[in-house]
């Protein structure tokens, strides 16, 4: 058995190593996304769930200690989806991922309009939600809005992660489009 290493073999393996290292650096910006729990980081932004539900966060406004949200929901499920406030939560985390606010500790999320108790197949609805005692956002804070369509399948959730920067850009675009 020979352990000699020719110049040609050295160059071949060096080139292969360089390609592997370069390829690995391309993955640095990738983020793992759990298909059961999709995350959207835009406002407005829509998510399609494996549970045959599409939800879109159309708008968010933080004013006088209240966070109001406008959400579109459409179901392709044969069985209707119950519509109750326990399926929604709003939280705020700081730059170090430490919790700043959670709606469950502040009276929960309220549904502001009466759309009935169920979401029916292929009958999209728009609902307005509110979370009270909401803090003013600080730099590097992120608002986490979560919707769990089927409470019995809580491992399937839809989450929007809206940074203060994304929120302020959305609000600025809203004020310029109204003028």
N, C-alpha and C positions, 0 to 999 in steps of 0.2 A: 504494500500500500504506500503510495507516494503522497507526501504532504507539500510538494512543491507548488508554488503559486506563481504563475507566469504573469508577465506584464500585461498581456492581453486580458487575462481573467481579472486582474486587479482593476483595470480600467472599466471592464464590463460591470463589475459589482459596485464600483464607485459611482458610476453613472446611475445604476438602479437605486442606490441609496440616496443620491441627490434628488432624483425624481420623487421618491417616497417622502423625503423631508419637505420638498416643495409642495407636494400634494397635501400633506398634513397641515401645512400653514394655511391653506385655503379654507379649511374647516373651522378655523378659529372664530369666525363670525356666525357660525351656525348655532342654533339653539334647539335642543331636543324638545319636541312637542308631543305630548301624550294625545293620541287620537281620541281617547275617551273624554279628555278634558281640554278642548281647544281653548286657546287664548288669543284675544285680539288686542292690539295695542294702538288702535286708531279710533278716532271719534269724528264722524260716525264710523261704525264698523259692524259688520254682520258675521255671524258664526253659524255653521251648519253642524249639527250634532249627529252622532251615530244613532240617536234615538228618533230620527226622522223629524227633527224640529229645526227650524231656522229662526234665529233671534237676532235682532239688530238694535244696537244702542244708537238711537238717532241723535239724542242731545242730552247734555248734562249741564246743570247750572247750580252753582254754589252761591247762596245769598242769604244773609241774615240767619246763619246757623242752620240752614236747611239745604240739603242736596236733593234736587229734583232731577228725575231721569225720564226720558221718553223712550219707550221700547216697543219695537214691532215684533210680534211672535206669529209664526205660522207653523202648523202641524200637518204632517202627511200621515199621521198615525190613525188607524181605524177607530181606536178608543179615544174618547175626548181626554184632554189633559186638564186636571183641576187648576184653577187659577186662584191662588191664595198667597198672602204676603210671606208665608214661611218658605217659599221657593226662591226668595230673593234676599241678598245680603249686600251690604256696602261696608267697606273697610278702608282705612288709610294706613299705609306703612311709610316709614321714613327711609332715608338713603341706606341705612344699615339693616333694612328689612324688619325693624322693630315695629310692633303694632302701636298706632297712635289713636285709632278709633275703630269701633266695631258697632254696626247698627243693632246687633242683638243685645248689646249692653245699654242701648239708648232707646228702647221702645220698639225696635224692629223697623221694618220697611212697611210703609202704608201704601195701599193702592188708592189713588186719588179719584179715579172714575169708576163707575159701575159698568162693567162689561159682562156681567153674568159670571157664574161660578165655573164655567168650563170653556176650554178652547177646542173648537171642533175642527175636524179634518178639512183642509183647504178653505178655511174661513179666517184669513189673517185679521189680527186685531192690533191696535195701538193702545198701550196703557201708559199712564203717568204714575210714577212712584215718587215717594219722598222719604228721606231719612232725616230725623231731627237731631238737634244738638251737634251738628256737624262742625268740625273745626275749620279755620282758615288754613288753606294749604300753604306750606312752607316750601322753600326751594328743595328740590329732590324728593318731595313727597309723591306718592303714587296712590291713586284711588283704585280700589279693587271692587268691581261690581260683579256679582256672581248670580247666575240663574241655574237652578237645578229643576229641569222640567218634570222629572218623575222622582218624587221623594224616595220611593222604594228602590230606585236605582241611583242613589246619591253618588255612586262612583262615576256617573256621567254628569259633568257640569260644564257650564259655559262661563268663561271669565273674561272680563275686559280689564286690562291694566292701563289706566290712563295717568300718565305723568302730569305734573303741574305744567310743564312746557307744552304738551299736547293739548291740555285743557285750555290754557291761555291762548294758544293759536286758534282753537275752535271758537272761543268767545270773540276774539278779534275779527275773525272771518264773519261771524254772525252780525256784529255791529256794522261792518263795512257793507254787507249785503243788504242791510235794511235801509241804508242811506241812499 
